[in-house]
């Protein structure tokens, strides 16, 4: 029994301690007069203390409402926040005073009043419902904004808010739309009901709200499809103002508005410029129709529409399907109907790269049948642009035949198409190079223009571009341009030029080996042109050429001749590489460096190092008759005279 008494005493003292904590250390509660004086005092610290006390009192602090409301205009955010919390906690008792304060408040304090009433909730609804019907626009707007802050609790007045969709104030209507979107599925049925039988204002508001509901209706596809069908039906029977809103709504719905594709395209021809711009923007957001869908069938039926704009827009929408659209347009091209053929070309332009093979087929097929249609195919390729670069060889073939046939219009359109594809990629240039030697002067000029518009941008393009040295005489302006462009690019990437030298396939290995003694590299147009580029780059490529020579015998031969073309200034780099790698094959490089190469070879021959002696011997063998005397002296053992000869040569 004593244990129970001890426990009871302990909890009793704990309870007293809690009360003491509530009254802040055991002091007396401030009286009402003290509270009012503290709130009026202007002392921020004292005001906050009184507000904290009123917050604990809750509805019993209603005696201080008249003093708390002015604090909403305080310049101290902490005081304002406390005042909002205190008034919100008073509940129903604060509703009337807060509404009375509205007429004295400014635009800065009204949001706080609205927040207080929103926090109070259900007790504030009856008064706010009356304000919804007020003749004063500011009161209606205040009431609607308060309900907007209530969020989901605004369902209590959903019917009253529906009536405000016809409000004369655009701001009020906008806030009501926001509330309906917040209410998600709860507002769906009332919006559809208002949509069917309301005025223009009501319908516009309903359309905006329904467009905002789309993310919340994705879980219920039945409701979503029903809503879209309702809006599509409304579009057909509505005027311009509502159509503008419906088009904006379809844009917000995105891919879920695909059933509207048909009516949007069909109405395009009779729409105003503003609505046309909106329709085009929205069609891009909605995307292509689904394969086998009703909207695709509707669009295909519009290919025969009486208005040109509608036909072409339907083709562009179907063309956005990509590869699937190509098959649809293939049948139109084969129909023989000129109008349908133009529709097909309009759609194929949108398809892009996937349509190029089909257009190539008709470009080749129609040359002798209908050259006017060929002009239209060329225009389509021109509009596709860079994705159609694969037709370049065919375009030049058409140019050649058109120039020979004196069809000026076809020549002009074909060249415009080529221009739309410029600048070409380096791999496409190879296919144009034969036309640089064409017998038709006009065709040669066109081919030259293609090359003069080219810019080297990647390492892989150096070799195809360097082939111009093989095709053209050195007097050609394209030749000079190629040399300039290769020098410019080689300053940043000299390795690519060395790769181009080793990659050239214009002559077989055995021919190079056979013709080596006839100074083949000095007179061959490709090597002469590329070696000229190396000479302008100077030391930038010397090290790369020496490294390239180490790959294989074929590379050794080409790089050696390139180094020999660069002259004796390369000896220092070559010798450094010889001392590093100690490969006898590098002596072949010395044999191409003339007198300085001979001196270096003799120095290696008398170096006393077996590996370097082998390099020197290979170099002297490569030098031919100029090395006979040094070799004989070396073989006869006349070292002294040999060393003196080396000294003279180096000097």
Secondary structure as UniProt FT lines:
FT   HELIX           2..22
FT   TURN            23..26
FT   HELIX           32..40
FT   HELIX           44..57
FT   HELIX           58..64
FT   HELIX           65..68
FT   HELIX           69..73
FT   HELIX           77..89
FT   HELIX           91..94
FT   HELIX           95..101
FT   HELIX           102..104
FT   TURN            107..109
FT   HELIX           110..120
FT   HELIX           122..132
FT   HELIX           137..150
FT   HELIX           151..157
FT   HELIX           158..163
FT   HELIX           164..166
FT   HELIX           170..182
FT   HELIX           184..187
FT   HELIX           188..197
FT   HELIX           200..217
FT   TURN            218..219
FT   HELIX           221..237
FT   HELIX           240..253
FT   HELIX           254..260
FT   HELIX           261..268
FT   TURN            269..270
FT   HELIX           273..286
FT   TURN            291..292
FT   HELIX           294..301
FT   HELIX           302..304
FT   HELIX           308..319
FT   TURN            320..322
FT   HELIX           323..333
FT   TURN            334..335
FT   HELIX           338..351
FT   HELIX           352..355
FT   HELIX           356..365
FT   TURN            366..369
FT   HELIX           371..384
FT   HELIX           385..391
FT   HELIX           392..405
FT   HELIX           408..420
FT   HELIX           426..433
FT   HELIX           434..437
FT   HELIX           441..452
FT   TURN            459..460
FT   HELIX           461..466
FT   HELIX           468..471
FT   TURN            474..475
FT   HELIX           477..490
FT   TURN            491..492
FT   HELIX           494..503
FT   HELIX           509..515
FT   HELIX           516..518
FT   HELIX           520..523
FT   HELIX           525..537
FT   HELIX           539..549
FT   HELIX           553..566
FT   HELIX           568..570
FT   HELIX           571..581
FT   HELIX           584..586
FT   HELIX           587..590
FT   TURN            591..592
FT   HELIX           594..605
FT   HELIX           610..623
FT   HELIX           624..627
FT   HELIX           628..636
FT   HELIX           639..650
//
